[in-house]
Amino acid sequence: MADFDGWKFLAGLGIFLFGMFMMEESIKLLAGRSFKKLIRRYTGTRFRGLLTGLVSTTILQSSSAVSLMVLAFVGAGLIALQNAIAVLMGSMVGTTITAWIVAVFGFKFKIDAFALPLIGAGGLGLIFFSRSARYVHISKLCAAFGFLFLGLDYMKISVENLAASMDLAALPDFGLWVYVLAGIVMTAVMQSSSATIAIILTTLFSGIIDFSQAAAMVIGANVGTTVTILLGAIGGIPAKKQTALSAVIFNLGTAVAVLPLLPVLFWIIRGVFHLEDNAVLGIAAFHTLFNVLGVMLFLPTIPLLVRYLERIFPEKRVVLTRYLHNTSTEVPEAAVAALRKEVRHQLHLSMHYIAALYAIPAPGQERDQGLPSHRSAARPGITYEELAAYHAQIFSFYAQLQTADITESEGREMTQVIRASRSIMNAGKNFYELSKEIEEFGADDTAFMVEAYGALKARLQQLVGLIDTVLLEWQKNTETGTLQQFFLSVEEMDKQFIQACSSAVARGKVRVNQVTTLLMVNRLFTQSNRMLVLSMQALAQQKDAAQDIF
């Protein structure tokens, strides 16, 4: 009895997986942000979402990559849940193209004839076109296709001897459910339904399993591919969990619905498509037919599925506001005053977040004493996402207030206040995005970069201290002109920073590309300081308490 070459099989599987990984990465790098834009823009309806999922997965050759993108966009609120579910359904149809590629090219042609030239051309391209990022990615894509089929060839050769000596009639018949389970486990372990399909086609081609067993394993592979999206949703917001559960319901529901219909599907493949003499292509056709049937069954039920998912994982609406949630817009005078106080509180919370982000001492804690214990500004867990949600709640209150019977002066006042709220949020966003770059300055091996890091943090510490002082003045109903003095110091520190960068370049203490980054960071940093000064001017206790700075 011939022996099974296990090492060659594992080597083939590894080469195949490596080829899949290289192919996905090179396509994503070649396309840049195109696929993310495609998923974001063309998901306005369920049908468009379905087509978007199908097209993007067909090109990317990875339903897992598309699923994780969808999770990210759902989490950010950029895609509605029902449209996200449609994208996932489309991606399951798109991923069947892999089976067609493997079935057509991997078993109909002599693999050495094109796999080795592709690997060779790709490898040489990486050397000769190393200065062009685009050609490097194209070279990687060529090599990836070569590795894909070379790995498939290794797996095929390794099982041929075993298949020649096996008697399938002597194997125990445990039923198709065992093969479904095998497909689930293999896909869950390898995190690649494409690799599972390749193994299924290889063993089918070699005669180790028959057509019905291969079809059952394909069903299992479809269910197993949901493991990736489930892992991506762990610890996520309810919307992410809803999306992940929808993928499980769709794939598992399709498996349960279609498994009893296998004889009918087999008849269609053999009688309609006439693939009875080509089992490998028959499985590729079955894979596509299986997922298309699942889409036909579940696409009309998406609204019902969404309602069910929202009951399973309800959105937890957290009240972040301190003053607005207890204030009615039916009394505009009180509402406008509450809006002003709330935006001041937003400023206080934002400075706590920024201080924690940059590891500098937080503002004084005396104004935290009146906060609910679960929403204390001093608590360490405040996040950028919470600040964004907080700003959204403030703006929602402002929008409701606009419909009330307000005077012209009240309208001007609340417009100033909401502009201040936007300025505070924009400044917080800027500091959030700058934090990584500024921290990199501190870890640089150039002395001037470290000095710049210290200077920026010192300026930020001064800003935090100023806002703490101004908030305290407002609480005591006093104004001392601190705001105007700080604005002048912001401009002076900006000039000093630019002069220091100019001097460092002239003395060769910093590289030109480094100073460009420094100046860009300083520009955004200074703009954020100005925005906060502007917001504080609008939030002053008395209309004439702070002079017009700008």
Secondary structure, 3 states (H helix, E strand, C coil): CCCCCHHHHHHHHHHHHHHHHHHHHHHHHHHCCHHHHHHHHCCCCHHHHHHHHHHHHHHHCCHHHHHHHHHHHHHCCCCCHHHHHHHHHHHHHHCCHHHHHHHHHHHHCCCHHHHHHHHHHHHHHHHHCCCCHHHHHHHHHHHHHHHHHHHHHHHHHHHHHHHHHCCHHHCCCCCHHHHHHHHHHHHHHHCCHHHHHHHHHHHHHHCCCCHHHHHHHHHHHHHHCHHHHHHHHCCCCHHHHHHHHHHHHHHHHHHHHHHHHHHHHHHHHHHHCCCCCCHHHHHHHHHHHHHHHHHHHHHHHHHHHHHHHHHHCCCCCCCCCCCHHHCCCCCHHHHHHHHHHHHHHHHHHHHHHHHHHCCCCCCCCHHHCCCCHHHCCCCCCCCHHHHHHHHHHHHHHHHHHHCCCCCHHHHHHHHHHHHHHHHHHHHHHHHHHHHHHHHHHHCCCCHHHHHHHHHHHHHHHHHHHHHHHHHHHHHCCCCCCHHHHHHHHHHHHHHHHHHHHHHHHHCCCCCHHHHHHHHHHHHHHHHHHHHHHHHHHHCCCCCCCCCCCC
